[in-house]
Amino acid sequence: MELYGSYTSPFVRHCRIALLQTELECQFIETDAAQSALLSPTKKVPILIDCDLKLTDSTSILTHIYEVAGEEFLTDVEEVELYNMTNTLLDSSVNLLMLAKFDNITPEQSVYLTRQKQRIETGLEAINNKIISQSLPLSNAEMRVAIFIDWALFRDLFSLTDYPYIQKLLDLANTDPIFNATAPQD
Ligand SMILES: N[C@@H](CCC(=O)N[C@@H](CS)C(=O)NCC(=O)O)C(=O)O
């Protein structure tokens, strides 16, 4: 198997964590925007190639990794809800970051970006009330939350002052050696 991605992407990090957890053999190939545009119709990372199978989304990649390892992934509807809500906030956060970085557009200049920013705030409030785990291992959805939050703090997108249960989850995730070993780095 080959996983294409970057060391900063939260979507790629979740796949790297799953590979380390399951101890499956996989080569990691660092990939920039130009290469991902050639490799994937979505022009995004991660991308996983396993023989004839090409997967272009972290959720299909995670589904494949856990299936190959004989483990379950997202079987409970509440877990799917938390996982997907986190993905929605991740996508909004990536949009905020990229539009500011490449086009110099901030929420103050855009009605739709203001809605994205509000979506992140109300979403974080909801996620703060959905955290359950007090000890490791985290559920796959809570791992997604921890990965999202660690990346958002790395990018200085928001603080956790108003979200104490998310802070506790991040503190717990940081006691996991695999979570630590995959922390975002430029
Ligand atoms: N739904 C995708 C999202 C992947 C994604 O947004 N990846 C970002 C990196 S964090 C990317 O490649 N962005 C490039 C772009 O938007 O052009 C997944 O779960 O894999």
The ligand as an SDF file (V2000), in Angstrom:
LIG
                    3D

 20 19  0  0  0  0  0  0  0  0999 V2000
  -12.9570   14.9130    2.2690 N   0  0  0  0  0  0  0  0  0  0  0  0
  -11.5320   14.8230    2.1010 C   0  0  0  0  0  0  0  0  0  0  0  0
  -10.8870   16.1540    2.4530 C   0  0  0  0  0  0  0  0  0  0  0  0
   -9.3800   16.1610    2.1930 C   0  0  0  0  0  0  0  0  0  0  0  0
   -8.8010   17.5750    2.2070 C   0  0  0  0  0  0  0  0  0  0  0  0
   -9.5110   18.5930    2.3210 O   0  0  0  0  0  0  0  0  0  0  0  0
   -7.4740   17.6290    2.0930 N   0  0  0  0  0  0  0  0  0  0  0  0
   -6.7940   18.9150    2.0240 C   0  0  0  0  0  0  0  0  0  0  0  0
   -5.5200   18.8690    2.8660 C   0  0  0  0  0  0  0  0  0  0  0  0
   -5.8910   19.1450    4.5710 S   0  0  0  0  0  0  0  0  0  0  0  0
   -6.3550   19.1680    0.5910 C   0  0  0  0  0  0  0  0  0  0  0  0
   -5.7710   18.3050   -0.0330 O   0  0  0  0  0  0  0  0  0  0  0  0
   -6.6120   20.3850    0.0870 N   0  0  0  0  0  0  0  0  0  0  0  0
   -6.1390   20.7810   -1.2130 C   0  0  0  0  0  0  0  0  0  0  0  0
   -7.0930   21.7210   -1.8890 C   0  0  0  0  0  0  0  0  0  0  0  0
   -8.1380   22.0580   -1.2990 O   0  0  0  0  0  0  0  0  0  0  0  0
   -6.7900   22.1230   -2.9980 O   0  0  0  0  0  0  0  0  0  0  0  0
  -10.9790   13.6910    2.9680 C   0  0  0  0  0  0  0  0  0  0  0  0
  -11.6100   13.3370    3.9810 O   0  0  0  0  0  0  0  0  0  0  0  0
   -9.9420   13.1130    2.6210 O   0  0  0  0  0  0  0  0  0  0  0  0
  1  2  1  0
  2  3  1  0
  2 18  1  0
  3  4  1  0
  4  5  1  0
  5  6  2  0
  5  7  1  0
  7  8  1  0
  8  9  1  0
  8 11  1  0
  9 10  1  0
 11 12  2  0
 11 13  1  0
 13 14  1  0
 14 15  1  0
 15 16  2  0
 15 17  1  0
 18 19  2  0
 18 20  1  0
M  END
$$$$
